[in-house]
């Protein structure tokens, strides 16, 4: 039964990513979300940092796009423009020129607005990985490549696993003397991580470790509003984690008022996100094979990550 379910899932994923059916499904998602959430699924607040503005844009049923603005030059970059209509409304409200689209990966709920926005803004460049089949890609990026727009210095980091060519984007805080900002797409969420569609647990672990190498004060801007569900799962695998409990209380207050939970910091995530804690003894003891003749002293972090992901896929938040 489990093997049949995995096979059906793989077939569905292939149809979504490789055929026109995926685009039709995305268009249906877009229509439904616009009708259900005419003002967006969550109430967001921009962050201002000495001439740089980060504006989260709630799109579809739980996605986020991000408008990053050099407020002096009036130039903007957008990350993962799922809904071109919502993004364009924000561009017009802010009175800025869109010069670049940064796409984390090919999935339509992150790349669906590339065509309309790049056509509307003729000087707009579309960045992403050449390994990922990004729609309307004009400027391929590799690991550690930097995109410069006014005062904005944004570094692409290769983080395969969710898709083969997944990238995250790191806005350097040094030019504006503020915190760096990580736009993580579907690699990392508040207390969660993305599914491994096109890689192995080892691949995903390496990508998560890339993020772990960044500073604690780095702000995390994820691709989805999954905080409450993810923290619920984290409580199942690490029930005595007080940092998780405090964060859950805050998140529940936010969601009661439909407020966004973005951003968190990487320092926070290290304290409660189980997918960043595979090195922690408490998780290894809780989820590893255990002592005795069947135990395996070499039970790896990748195996633990794979088990966490499998448990998360089965979990339904109460």
N, C-alpha and C positions, 0 to 999 in steps of 0.2 A: 504493500500500500504506500509506504513512504517513498519507495523508488518511483512508483507511478506518479505521485504528486510532484516529485522533483522533475520528472520528465515533462509533465504538463506545464509546470512553471517555466522551464527552459524554452519550451515551444512558444509560450505566451510572450516571454521576454524577447525572443528572436523576432516575433511578429511586430512587437512594439518598437524595436530599435532598427529594424531592417526593411520594413515595408510601409506602405502608405497608411496601413491600418493604425499605426502608432500616432501618426499626425491627426487622423480623424478622431481618435480617442482623446488626444490633447485638446482639439477644438471643442469637443463635447464638454470636457472638464472646464474649459474657459467659459463657455456659455453658462453652465450651471453655477459656477462660482460668481460670475458677474451678477446673476439674478439673485443669488442667495446673500452675497456680501457686497452690495453696491458701494460701500465705503471701505471695503477690505475686511479680512477676517479678524484683524487685531488692530488695536490703537497703538501707534508707534510714536516715538519721540526721537528727533534728530540729535546727534552729538556734534558739538562745535569744539574745534581745537585750533585756536590761533590761525584762522584763515582757511581751515579745512573743515568741511561739513560732511558727515555721514548720515544719510537719510534712508532708513529702512522703508521699503514699499511692500505692504502685504498683498500678495497675489495668489490666484487660485484658492484652494481651500485651506492651505497651511504653508505655502511657499513664501520666501522673502526674496525680493530683488533689492539691490542697494545702489543708490545714487551717491557717488563720491565727488565732492565739489571743491575746486579751488575757488574760494569765494572772492579773491582779488581779481583773478583772471577771468572769472565767470565761465570756467570750463568744467565739464563734467564727464565722468566715466560711469557706466552702469555695469553691475555684476549680475549675470543671469536674468535677463529681461523676459520673464515668462509671459507677461501680459503687456504687449506694446502700448495698449491704450492707457493703462495705469501709469506706466513709466513716462509716456509722453505728457500726461497731465502733470506729473511732478516736475518734469523739465520746464514746462511752460510756467508753472507756479513759481519755480525758483528763478526763472529768467536766465537760464544758462544755455551754453552750446554743448551738445553732446558730441564728443570727438572719439570715443572708444567704447566698445562693448567687450567686457571680459567674461568669457564663458568658461565655467568650471568643467562642464562635460556635455555630452551630446543629448541627453535625455530631454524630451520636448518640454517638460515642465521647468527646464532651466534655459533652453535655447529657442523656445517657440517664437519669441519676439525679434529674433535677429534680422529676419528678412524685412519686416515692416520698418523697423527703426533705421536700419542701414540704408534703406531706400529713401526714407524721409529726410535723413541727415546725410547728405551726399559725401561729406568729408569724414564720416564716421568709419573707423576701422574695427574689424571684428577679430578679436584675439582668442586663441585657444590652442589645444594640442592637435597637431596633424595626425596623431594616432587615433583620434576619437570621432572622426566624421562630423565635426561641428558644422551645422548649417550656415552657409554663407561666410565661411571663414576666409579672411583676407590676409591675416598676418599670423602665421604659425609661431608658436612659442615652444621653447625647450626649458628644461629645468634650470633655474637661476636666471633666466632672461628677465630684464627689467623694462617695464613700460613707463615712460616719462610723460606726464601731462601737467604743464605748469609746475607747481610745487609738489605735485604728487609723484612719488617714486614707488612703483608697485612691482614687486618681485613675484614671478611665477615659480611655484614649487611643484614638481611632479609627485603625485600621490596616487598611484594606480591601485586598483583593487575594486572599488565600486564600478568603475569602467577602466579600460586599459589605459586611456589617456587622461584620466582625471587630473586636474590642476587645482591647487588652491592659490590664493593671491594674498600677499603680505604687503600692506601699506606701511612703509617705513615712517615711524614717528619722529625721527631725528630732524628732518627739514622743518617741521612745524612745532618741535619741542613738546610733543605729546606722546600718548601711548601708541604703539604700533597696533594695527588692526588686521586680523586674519579673517578673510572671507572664504569659508571652508566648504561651500557647496554641500555635497553629500558625503564628504569624508567624516566630518565631526559635527555633532550636535551638542546642545546642552545635555550632559549626562548620557550621551549615546554616540553611536557611529553608524555609518551607512552599511547596507548589505554588500557583500562581496559578490557582485555579479560576474565580473570578468577578471578574476584573479584567484589567488589562494589566501589562506589565513596568513601565511608568511609574508605575502605581498602587502596585505592590509596592515599587518603589524609594523612592517618597515615604514609604511606611509604615516601611521600614527606616531611612530617614533620620530619622524621628521618634524612633526608638530610639537612633540614633547621637548624638542631641542630649543624651542623659542622661549622668550622670557615670560615670567609669571604674570606681568602686568599687561601682556598682549590681550587686546579685546577680541573675543570670539563672536563673529557674526555668521551664524549658520544658515543653511539653505531652507530650513523648515522649522515650524513651531511645533516641536515634539517634546517640550520640556517636562510637562506633567506626566505623560506616559513613561518617558525615559526614567524619571526619578522614581516612579512607582516600581519599575523593574529593578532599579539599583537597590531599592529597599528589600527586595526579595533575596538578592544574592549577598547583600552586606547590610543586614537589618540594624546593626548597632553603630552604623556610621552617623555620627552626630552632625557632621557637615552636610550630609545629604538631607537629614531631617530638617535642619534649619533652612536649607535652600528650598525644600519642598513646601514648607510653610509659606515662604515668600512667593513662590511660583503660584501656589493656589490662590493667594490673595490677588495677584496680578490677573490670573485667568478669570476670577470671579467678575472682574470689571472689563474683561476682554482686552487687557493690556498685554503688549508684547513682553516676552521675557529676555529679549536681546538688548545688550550683549551680556555675556558672562566674561570672566577672565580665564586664561589658561591656568593660573594659580588655583582658582576655584575648581576648575575641572579636574585637576590632579587630585583633589581631595575627595571627590565623590563619583566621578565618572568611571564605571567599572572597566570600560574598554581602554582606559589609560592607566589602569591599575593592575595589569597582569603580572607585574613584578612584586606585588604585595603578598605577603605571606598569608594574610587572612583570606584572600580570595583563592590562593593556591590550595590552602587547606580545605576550604569549603567546596571547591569544585574539582579538585584533582582526583586521581584514582584512589588515593588513600593508602594507608599502610597495609602490610600483609603481603602474602605471596603473589597477589595480582597487582600490587602497587608498582609504580614505575617512577623511580627516582629522577629520571630524565624528562619527566612530563614538562613540555616546553611552554613558553609563553604563547607561542602560536597555537598550540593545541588548546590552551586555556581560552584564548580569544575565540577560536572556532566554537568551543562549547558555549561560551557566553552568547555568541551570535545565534547559535541554534536555540538556546533557551529564550533569548529575546524574541525570536520569531514566533515562538509558541506562547509567549506571555500576552495576557490581556489585562490591562490596567483596571483595577477595581474602581 
